[in-house]
Amino acid sequence: MFKISIVESPVQRRLVLEGKLISPWTAEVESAWRNAAADLDGRKLIVDLNNVTVISADGEKTLSQLMRDGAKFCCAGVLTRHVLKQLARRGRCRP
């Protein structure tokens, strides 16, 4: 199971991901990212990974692509934070 929600506020738009970040949901995440990035009107776009339970190799590729596209992430889990740091090192990006 996987869920994508968008939470709006005056200063940011948050793309909240929940569940297993695996194929075929990775394509949905990329599409949601592109749609959420439109019309930000100066607000920040944050990808919230607090409730992601599994990140597959395909999920890592998707997160890496979002990083290269300028995504900013929020996460609470030690493992998720470690995955983001590793992806940032490989892609020479900031998580």
TIMI-2910 file (N, C-alpha, C, CB; in pm, 1 decimal, decimal comma, always signed):
<rs>
+----------+----------+----------+----------+----------+----------+----------+----------+----------+----------+----------+----------+------+
!      n_x !      n_y !      n_z !     ca_x !     ca_y !     ca_z !      c_x !      c_y !      c_z !     cb_x !     cb_y !     cb_z ! resn !
+----------+----------+----------+----------+----------+----------+----------+----------+----------+----------+----------+----------+------+
!    +83,7 !   -118,2 !     +0,0 !     +0,0 !     +0,0 !     +0,0 !    +88,0 !   +124,2 !     +0,0 !    -95,1 !     +0,0 !   +121,1 !  Met !
!    +45,1 !   +226,2 !    -71,6 !   +120,5 !   +350,7 !    -79,7 !    +22,1 !   +465,7 !    -93,5 !   +221,0 !   +348,5 !   -198,8 !  Phe !
!    +53,8 !   +576,8 !    -28,2 !    -34,2 !   +693,1 !    -31,4 !    +49,4 !   +818,7 !    -51,7 !   -118,0 !   +703,2 !    +98,9 !  Lys !
!     +0,7 !   +908,7 !   -136,0 !    +63,0 !  +1038,9 !   -158,6 !    -41,1 !  +1145,2 !   -125,8 !   +115,9 !  +1053,6 !   -306,7 !  Ile !
!     -4,0 !  +1237,6 !    -37,3 !    -93,0 !  +1348,5 !     -2,4 !    -17,8 !  +1479,4 !    -20,9 !   -145,6 !  +1335,1 !   +143,8 !  Ser !
!    -92,0 !  +1585,2 !    -46,1 !    -32,1 !  +1718,2 !    -55,4 !    -93,7 !  +1804,4 !    +53,8 !    -54,1 !  +1782,0 !   -197,5 !  Ile !
!     -6,3 !  +1863,9 !   +134,0 !    -50,4 !  +1950,6 !   +243,0 !     -3,0 !  +2091,8 !   +209,7 !     +5,5 !  +1902,0 !   +383,2 !  Val !
!    -96,5 !  +2184,0 !   +202,3 !    -67,2 !  +2322,0 !   +165,5 !    -59,4 !  +2411,1 !   +288,9 !   -173,1 !  +2375,0 !    +68,8 !  Glu !
!    +33,1 !  +2505,8 !   +287,4 !    +38,3 !  +2611,4 !   +388,1 !    +85,6 !  +2737,8 !   +317,1 !   +133,5 !  +2573,2 !   +509,2 !  Ser !
!    +80,0 !  +2852,6 !   +383,3 !   +122,9 !  +2976,4 !   +317,5 !   +271,7 !  +2978,1 !   +280,1 !    +93,2 !  +3093,6 !   +407,2 !  Pro !
!   +354,5 !  +2899,9 !   +350,1 !   +498,9 !  +2904,1 !   +324,5 !   +553,3 !  +2780,4 !   +256,1 !   +571,6 !  +2923,9 !   +452,4 !  Val !
!   +475,2 !  +2672,4 !   +251,4 !   +526,9 !  +2551,5 !   +188,3 !   +416,5 !  +2462,2 !   +134,7 !   +611,0 !  +2474,4 !   +286,1 !  Gln !
!   +455,5 !  +2377,1 !    +43,4 !   +370,0 !  +2269,5 !     -5,8 !   +444,3 !  +2141,0 !    +28,9 !   +339,7 !  +2282,0 !   -163,1 !  Arg !
!   +377,9 !  +2051,9 !   +100,8 !   +441,6 !  +1929,3 !   +149,4 !   +381,6 !  +1809,6 !    +76,4 !   +424,2 !  +1914,3 !   +303,7 !  Arg !
!   +469,2 !  +1732,0 !    +12,6 !   +430,8 !  +1609,0 !    -53,9 !   +455,8 !  +1496,7 !    +46,6 !   +511,0 !  +1586,9 !   -189,0 !  Leu !
!   +349,7 !  +1442,7 !   +105,6 !   +360,2 !  +1343,1 !   +212,7 !   +347,9 !  +1203,4 !   +151,7 !   +250,2 !  +1365,9 !   +322,0 !  Val !
!   +453,8 !  +1123,7 !   +167,9 !   +456,2 !   +986,8 !   +117,0 !   +439,6 !   +890,5 !   +233,6 !   +588,0 !   +957,9 !    +39,7 !  Leu !
!   +356,6 !   +788,4 !   +214,7 !   +331,2 !   +691,1 !   +321,0 !   +329,8 !   +550,7 !   +263,2 !   +197,7 !   +721,3 !   +392,7 !  Glu !
!   +401,5 !   +458,9 !   +327,9 !   +400,6 !   +319,3 !   +286,3 !   +530,3 !   +278,1 !   +220,9 !   +286,7 !   +294,1 !   +192,2 !  Gly !
!   +519,5 !   +186,0 !   +125,9 !   +636,4 !   +127,5 !    +60,0 !   +667,9 !   +202,1 !    -69,2 !   +613,1 !    -21,8 !    +30,8 !  Lys !
!   +785,8 !   +262,0 !    -74,9 !   +829,3 !   +333,4 !   -195,5 !   +896,7 !   +232,6 !   -288,6 !   +927,3 !   +452,3 !   -160,2 !  Leu !
!   +813,1 !   +164,9 !   -365,9 !   +858,1 !    +60,7 !   -457,8 !   +789,0 !    +82,5 !   -591,9 !   +827,9 !    -82,3 !   -401,2 !  Ile !
!   +839,1 !    +13,7 !   -694,7 !   +774,2 !    +18,8 !   -824,6 !   +638,1 !    -50,3 !   -811,9 !   +862,9 !    -48,8 !   -935,4 !  Ser !
!   +533,0 !     -4,4 !   -866,5 !   +512,9 !   +102,0 !   -963,7 !   +485,8 !   +238,6 !   -901,8 !   +400,5 !    +66,0 !  -1053,2 !  Pro !
!   +489,8 !   +249,2 !   -769,6 !   +457,0 !   +376,5 !   -703,1 !   +560,9 !   +483,8 !   -728,4 !   +442,5 !   +355,3 !   -554,0 !  Trp !
!   +682,4 !   +444,4 !   -766,2 !   +786,6 !   +544,7 !   -790,0 !   +748,7 !   +637,6 !   -905,3 !   +920,7 !   +476,1 !   -819,8 !  Thr !
!   +685,7 !   +583,5 !  -1007,6 !   +640,9 !   +667,5 !  -1120,0 !   +534,9 !   +766,8 !  -1072,8 !   +584,6 !   +579,7 !  -1235,2 !  Ala !
!   +449,3 !   +723,8 !   -981,7 !   +347,2 !   +812,7 !   -925,2 !   +411,0 !   +925,2 !   -844,2 !   +249,7 !   +733,3 !   -836,9 !  Glu !
!   +518,3 !   +893,1 !   -772,2 !   +589,2 !   +994,8 !   -693,4 !   +650,3 !  +1098,7 !   -785,8 !   +698,9 !   +930,1 !   -605,4 !  Val !
!   +713,4 !  +1054,7 !   -893,9 !   +772,9 !  +1148,9 !   -989,0 !   +667,1 !  +1239,6 !  -1049,3 !   +846,7 !  +1073,8 !  -1099,9 !  Glu !
!   +553,9 !  +1183,5 !  -1085,0 !   +444,3 !  +1262,2 !  -1141,6 !   +389,9 !  +1361,6 !  -1038,9 !   +331,6 !  +1169,7 !  -1190,8 !  Ser !
!   +370,9 !  +1314,7 !   -915,8 !   +320,0 !  +1402,7 !   -809,3 !   +418,0 !  +1515,1 !   -781,4 !   +293,6 !  +1322,9 !   -680,2 !  Ala !
!   +548,9 !  +1485,5 !   -786,0 !   +652,9 !  +1587,0 !   -764,6 !   +643,1 !  +1695,3 !   -871,8 !   +794,2 !  +1522,3 !   -766,0 !  Trp !
!   +634,5 !  +1654,2 !   -997,5 !   +625,8 !  +1752,4 !  -1106,7 !   +500,6 !  +1839,3 !  -1091,7 !   +624,8 !  +1680,8 !  -1244,2 !  Arg !
!   +388,7 !  +1777,6 !  -1060,2 !   +264,3 !  +1853,0 !  -1043,1 !   +270,3 !  +1946,2 !   -923,1 !   +146,9 !  +1757,9 !  -1028,1 !  Asn !
!   +329,5 !  +1898,4 !   -813,7 !   +338,2 !  +1980,2 !   -691,6 !   +435,8 !  +2095,2 !   -709,1 !   +380,6 !  +1894,1 !   -572,2 !  Ala !
!   +536,5 !  +2078,0 !   -794,7 !   +636,0 !  +2183,0 !   -816,1 !   +580,6 !  +2300,0 !   -897,7 !   +757,8 !  +2125,3 !   -885,9 !  Ala !
!   +468,6 !  +2279,1 !   -962,8 !   +407,7 !  +2385,2 !  -1043,4 !   +335,7 !  +2485,6 !   -952,7 !   +308,9 !  +2325,1 !  -1147,0 !  Ala !
!   +344,4 !  +2610,4 !   -988,2 !   +270,6 !  +2717,3 !   -919,3 !   +296,0 !  +2724,3 !   -769,0 !   +124,1 !  +2699,5 !   -942,7 !  Asp !
!   +422,2 !  +2724,0 !   -730,1 !   +455,4 !  +2732,7 !   -587,3 !   +441,4 !  +2874,9 !   -533,7 !   +597,5 !  +2682,7 !   -563,5 !  Leu !
!   +449,5 !  +2974,9 !   -619,9 !   +437,5 !  +3114,7 !   -579,2 !   +531,0 !  +3150,4 !   -463,9 !   +294,7 !  +3144,5 !   -539,8 !  Asp !
!   +657,6 !  +3106,6 !   -474,4 !   +758,1 !  +3140,7 !   -373,2 !   +762,4 !  +3048,9 !   -252,7 !   +734,8 !  +3277,9 !   -326,3 !  Gly !
!   +670,8 !  +2953,2 !   -245,1 !   +671,0 !  +2860,3 !   -131,8 !   +774,7 !  +2750,0 !   -153,4 !   +530,6 !  +2798,7 !   -111,8 !  Arg !
!   +815,9 !  +2686,1 !    -44,5 !   +907,3 !  +2572,5 !    -51,3 !   +826,9 !  +2446,4 !    -81,5 !   +987,8 !  +2556,9 !    +81,6 !  Lys !
!   +892,2 !  +2352,0 !   -151,1 !   +832,7 !  +2221,1 !   -174,7 !   +913,9 !  +2119,0 !    -95,9 !   +829,2 !  +2185,7 !   -328,0 !  Leu !
!   +848,4 !  +2050,8 !     -3,0 !   +912,7 !  +1954,4 !    +85,1 !   +855,4 !  +1815,5 !    +57,6 !   +893,4 !  +1993,8 !   +234,3 !  Ile !
!   +943,3 !  +1714,5 !    +48,1 !   +900,3 !  +1576,4 !    +35,5 !   +912,6 !  +1513,2 !   +174,4 !   +985,6 !  +1498,1 !    -72,6 !  Val !
!   +800,3 !  +1475,7 !   +231,6 !   +793,4 !  +1421,7 !   +367,3 !   +798,1 !  +1268,9 !   +361,3 !   +664,2 !  +1470,2 !   +439,9 !  Asp !
!   +907,7 !  +1211,9 !   +413,8 !   +926,6 !  +1066,8 !   +412,8 !   +907,4 !  +1004,8 !   +551,2 !  +1065,2 !  +1033,1 !   +360,6 !  Leu !
!   +848,5 !  +1077,3 !   +643,5 !   +833,5 !  +1029,4 !   +781,2 !   +760,2 !   +895,9 !   +791,4 !   +760,5 !  +1132,2 !   +862,8 !  Asn !
!   +665,7 !   +870,1 !   +702,6 !   +585,5 !   +748,4 !   +711,1 !   +615,3 !   +648,2 !   +600,5 !   +440,4 !   +783,5 !   +707,9 !  Asn !
!   +733,1 !   +660,6 !   +538,8 !   +775,0 !   +561,8 !   +439,9 !   +837,7 !   +445,1 !   +515,8 !   +875,8 !   +623,4 !   +335,1 !  Val !
!   +791,1 !   +324,2 !   +486,5 !   +836,5 !   +206,9 !   +560,5 !   +942,5 !   +125,7 !   +486,9 !   +719,7 !   +119,0 !   +591,5 !  Thr !
!   +943,5 !   +131,4 !   +353,5 !  +1039,3 !    +57,1 !   +271,7 !  +1080,1 !   +144,7 !   +154,6 !   +979,0 !    -78,4 !   +221,9 !  Val !
!  +1209,8 !   +142,5 !   +121,3 !  +1258,2 !   +212,0 !     +2,4 !  +1335,9 !   +110,2 !    -80,7 !  +1347,9 !   +336,8 !    +39,9 !  Ile !
!  +1281,8 !    +73,8 !   -196,0 !  +1347,4 !    -22,3 !   -284,8 !  +1458,4 !    +47,4 !   -363,4 !  +1244,6 !    -87,3 !   -381,6 !  Ser !
!  +1531,7 !    -30,3 !   -442,4 !  +1635,4 !    +26,9 !   -528,6 !  +1572,6 !   +125,8 !   -626,6 !  +1711,3 !    -84,8 !   -605,2 !  Ala !
!  +1455,4 !    +92,8 !   -678,6 !  +1383,7 !   +183,4 !   -768,4 !  +1342,1 !   +310,1 !   -694,2 !  +1260,0 !   +113,6 !   -828,6 !  Asp !
!  +1302,6 !   +293,6 !   -568,0 !  +1267,9 !   +408,8 !   -484,2 !  +1388,2 !   +498,3 !   -461,5 !  +1211,6 !   +362,6 !   -350,0 !  Gly !
!  +1505,3 !   +438,0 !   -440,9 !  +1628,0 !   +516,5 !   -424,4 !  +1659,2 !   +596,1 !   -550,1 !  +1745,9 !   +425,1 !   -389,7 !  Glu !
!  +1639,0 !   +533,5 !   -666,7 !  +1662,0 !   +604,9 !   -793,5 !  +1569,0 !   +725,3 !   -804,9 !  +1641,1 !   +510,1 !   -914,3 !  Lys !
!  +1444,7 !   +706,4 !   -765,7 !  +1346,8 !   +815,4 !   -771,3 !  +1386,3 !   +928,0 !   -677,2 !  +1206,3 !   +764,1 !   -736,0 !  Thr !
!  +1423,1 !   +893,9 !   -553,2 !  +1465,2 !   +996,7 !   -456,7 !  +1589,8 !  +1069,3 !   -505,1 !  +1491,4 !   +934,0 !   -318,9 !  Leu !
!  +1681,4 !   +995,2 !   -565,5 !  +1802,8 !  +1056,3 !   -619,4 !  +1768,5 !  +1156,7 !   -729,7 !  +1898,2 !   +948,0 !   -673,6 !  Ser !
!  +1674,9 !  +1119,3 !   -816,2 !  +1632,2 !  +1209,7 !   -923,3 !  +1566,7 !  +1334,6 !   -865,4 !  +1534,9 !  +1138,3 !  -1019,0 !  Gln !
!  +1482,2 !  +1316,8 !   -765,0 !  +1417,9 !  +1431,9 !   -702,3 !  +1522,0 !  +1523,3 !   -638,3 !  +1315,5 !  +1385,9 !   -597,3 !  Leu !
!  +1624,9 !  +1463,9 !   -577,6 !  +1734,4 !  +1542,9 !   -519,6 !  +1802,0 !  +1627,9 !   -625,7 !  +1837,6 !  +1451,2 !   -452,4 !  Met !
!  +1832,3 !  +1563,9 !   -739,9 !  +1897,1 !  +1638,0 !   -849,3 !  +1807,4 !  +1749,9 !   -901,2 !  +1933,6 !  +1542,8 !   -964,4 !  Arg !
!  +1675,5 !  +1729,6 !   -890,2 !  +1580,2 !  +1831,9 !   -934,3 !  +1556,3 !  +1938,9 !   -828,3 !  +1448,3 !  +1767,1 !   -971,5 !  Asp !
!  +1623,7 !  +1925,1 !   -712,6 !  +1615,4 !  +2028,0 !   -610,0 !  +1522,0 !  +2000,1 !   -493,7 !  +1574,9 !  +2151,7 !   -671,9 !  Gly !
!  +1474,8 !  +1876,8 !   -481,0 !  +1382,7 !  +1843,9 !   -371,7 !  +1450,8 !  +1859,7 !   -236,5 !  +1329,4 !  +1700,8 !   -387,4 !  Ala !
!  +1372,7 !  +1903,4 !   -139,4 !  +1414,5 !  +1908,6 !     +0,8 !  +1332,7 !  +1803,1 !    +73,2 !  +1394,2 !  +2053,0 !    +64,5 !  Lys !
!  +1396,7 !  +1732,1 !   +164,4 !  +1332,0 !  +1619,5 !   +230,3 !  +1318,2 !  +1641,6 !   +379,4 !  +1409,0 !  +1492,7 !   +204,6 !  Phe !
!  +1219,6 !  +1574,7 !   +435,7 !  +1198,6 !  +1572,6 !   +580,0 !  +1174,8 !  +1426,3 !   +615,2 !  +1077,0 !  +1666,2 !   +625,3 !  Cys !
!  +1247,6 !  +1376,9 !   +714,8 !  +1228,6 !  +1238,4 !   +758,0 !  +1268,5 !  +1224,8 !   +903,7 !  +1310,5 !  +1140,9 !   +670,1 !  Cys !
!  +1215,5 !  +1122,5 !   +968,7 !  +1241,5 !  +1104,1 !  +1111,0 !  +1323,0 !   +978,1 !  +1138,2 !  +1110,7 !  +1098,2 !  +1187,4 !  Ala !
!  +1310,0 !   +876,6 !  +1056,4 !  +1376,1 !   +749,6 !  +1081,3 !  +1525,6 !   +753,4 !  +1052,5 !  +1312,0 !   +642,7 !   +998,9 !  Gly !
!  +1599,8 !   +680,4 !  +1133,1 !  +1744,9 !   +672,7 !  +1116,7 !  +1781,0 !   +610,0 !   +982,1 !  +1807,8 !   +591,7 !  +1231,5 !  Val !
!  +1711,8 !   +503,2 !   +945,2 !  +1742,1 !   +435,6 !   +819,6 !  +1711,6 !   +524,9 !   +699,8 !  +1663,1 !   +305,5 !   +809,4 !  Leu !
!  +1598,3 !   +591,6 !   +701,8 !  +1562,3 !   +681,1 !   +591,2 !  +1661,9 !   +795,3 !   +581,2 !  +1419,7 !   +736,6 !   +609,7 !  Thr !
!  +1701,0 !   +850,3 !   +693,5 !  +1800,7 !   +958,0 !   +694,3 !  +1932,9 !   +907,9 !   +635,0 !  +1822,8 !  +1011,1 !   +839,0 !  Arg !
!  +1972,6 !   +785,7 !   +670,5 !  +2095,9 !   +726,5 !   +618,2 !  +2086,9 !   +707,9 !   +466,1 !  +2124,1 !   +590,9 !   +687,2 !  His !
!  +1973,3 !   +658,8 !   +418,4 !  +1954,4 !   +640,6 !   +274,1 !  +1967,8 !   +774,6 !   +202,6 !  +1816,1 !   +576,9 !   +244,2 !  Val !
!  +1905,3 !   +878,7 !   +255,6 !  +1914,0 !  +1011,1 !   +192,3 !  +2057,7 !  +1063,1 !   +190,4 !  +1823,6 !  +1111,0 !   +265,6 !  Leu !
!  +2131,6 !  +1043,2 !   +298,6 !  +2270,7 !  +1087,8 !   +302,3 !  +2355,0 !  +1013,1 !   +200,3 !  +2329,1 !  +1069,1 !   +442,1 !  Lys !
!  +2333,2 !   +882,4 !   +187,7 !  +2407,2 !   +804,0 !    +89,3 !  +2375,0 !   +849,5 !    -53,3 !  +2375,6 !   +654,8 !   +105,6 !  Gln !
!  +2249,0 !   +873,8 !    -80,1 !  +2209,6 !   +921,1 !   -213,4 !  +2270,1 !  +1058,1 !   -242,4 !  +2056,1 !   +927,6 !   -225,4 !  Leu !
!  +2272,5 !  +1143,9 !   -141,7 !  +2330,1 !  +1277,7 !   -159,1 !  +2479,1 !  +1267,6 !   -189,2 !  +2306,7 !  +1364,1 !    -33,1 !  Ala !
!  +2547,8 !  +1178,4 !   -120,9 !  +2692,4 !  +1160,6 !   -146,9 !  +2716,2 !  +1110,0 !   -288,5 !  +2754,7 !  +1062,2 !    -44,8 !  Arg !
!  +2637,7 !  +1012,1 !   -329,4 !  +2654,7 !   +956,2 !   -464,2 !  +2627,3 !  +1060,9 !   -571,2 !  +2562,2 !   +835,8 !   -484,4 !  Arg !
!  +2525,6 !  +1142,8 !   -547,7 !  +2487,6 !  +1243,0 !   -647,3 !  +2545,2 !  +1379,9 !   -621,9 !  +2340,5 !  +1253,7 !   -653,7 !  Gly !
!  +2625,7 !  +1390,1 !   -516,4 !  +2685,1 !  +1518,5 !   -476,2 !  +2579,3 !  +1627,3 !   -461,2 !  +2790,3 !  +1562,6 !   -578,4 !  Arg !
!  +2471,6 !  +1590,1 !   -391,2 !  +2360,5 !  +1681,7 !   -364,4 !  +2346,0 !  +1699,4 !   -215,1 !  +2228,2 !  +1629,8 !   -426,2 !  Cys !
!  +2266,5 !  +1797,0 !   -176,0 !  +2230,4 !  +1814,3 !    -35,1 !  +2094,3 !  +1751,4 !    -13,3 !  +2229,5 !  +1965,4 !     +6,1 !  Arg !
!  +2078,1 !  +1667,7 !    +93,4 !  +1947,7 !  +1605,1 !   +118,7 !  +1842,8 !  +1703,6 !   +164,2 !  +1961,5 !  +1497,3 !   +221,6 !  Pro !
+----------+----------+----------+----------+----------+----------+----------+----------+----------+----------+----------+----------+------+
</rs>
